[in-house]
Amino acid sequence: MTNPVFTHLTGLADPNPDGEGDRPAIKRINRSDSETVVRLAFRAGQVMAEHLAAHPILVLGQTGAIDFTVDGHTVRLEPGSAVRVDARTPHSLHAETDGTVTLVIVHGS
């Protein structure tokens, strides 16, 4: 049997099912040799404190308004917007509204 040439990913915009606590719901959607796809589902006011990623990342706005801060700049991730960040660059997220973002961790091929 051969490996498929594509993977259909769903659930990228699903809301936070719990709505409790101060951190978003995090769910890995897919992992391959070249990237990992993760859904971060926030309730308004939830934060992901400043942290680093070992690999370059791409964060895509799916629903709501999530403020993404990197290198002293804050951009608002909303549907149709994204931010790419180099590896080992400190960044944080803060949900202005309920919302979701898709995180793509690019770890090589």
Residue pairs with C-beta under 8 A, 6 or more apart in sequence:
7 30
7 32
9 29
9 30
9 37
11 27
11 29
11 39
12 29
12 37
12 39
12 62
12 100
12 102
13 39
13 62
13 63
13 100
14 39
14 41
14 100
15 41
15 63
15 98
15 100
16 24
16 25
16 41
16 42
16 43
16 46
16 98
16 100
17 25
17 41
18 25
19 43
21 46
22 45
22 46
22 47
23 46
23 47
23 48
24 40
24 41
24 42
24 43
24 46
24 48
24 93
24 95
25 39
25 40
25 41
26 38
26 39
26 40
26 41
27 38
27 39
27 41
28 36
28 37
28 38
29 37
29 38
29 39
29 102
30 36
30 37
31 37
33 108
33 109
34 106
34 107
34 108
34 109
35 104
35 105
35 106
35 107
36 104
36 105
36 107
37 102
37 103
37 104
37 105
38 102
38 103
38 104
38 105
39 62
39 100
39 101
39 102
39 103
40 48
40 93
40 100
40 101
40 102
40 103
41 99
41 100
42 64
42 66
42 93
42 95
42 98
42 99
42 100
42 101
43 95
43 98
44 95
44 96
44 97
44 98
45 95
46 94
46 95
47 92
47 93
47 94
47 95
48 92
48 93
48 94
49 92
50 69
50 90
50 91
50 92
51 90
51 91
51 92
52 88
52 89
52 90
52 91
53 85
53 87
53 88
53 89
53 91
53 105
54 87
54 88
54 107
55 87
55 105
55 106
55 107
55 108
56 84
56 85
56 86
56 87
56 105
56 106
57 84
57 85
57 103
57 104
57 105
57 106
58 82
58 83
58 84
58 85
58 103
58 104
58 106
59 68
59 77
59 82
59 83
59 84
59 85
59 93
59 101
59 102
59 103
59 104
60 77
60 81
60 82
60 101
60 102
60 104
61 77
61 78
61 79
61 80
61 81
61 82
61 99
61 101
62 79
62 99
62 100
62 101
62 102
63 79
63 98
63 99
63 100
64 78
64 95
64 96
64 97
64 98
64 99
64 100
65 76
65 77
65 78
65 95
65 96
65 97
65 99
66 76
66 77
66 78
66 93
66 94
66 95
66 96
66 99
66 101
67 74
67 75
67 76
67 77
67 93
67 94
67 95
67 96
68 74
68 75
68 76
68 77
68 83
68 91
68 92
68 93
68 101
69 91
69 92
69 93
69 94
70 83
70 85
70 89
70 90
70 91
70 92
71 89
71 90
75 81
75 83
76 96
77 83
77 99
77 101
78 99
85 91
93 101
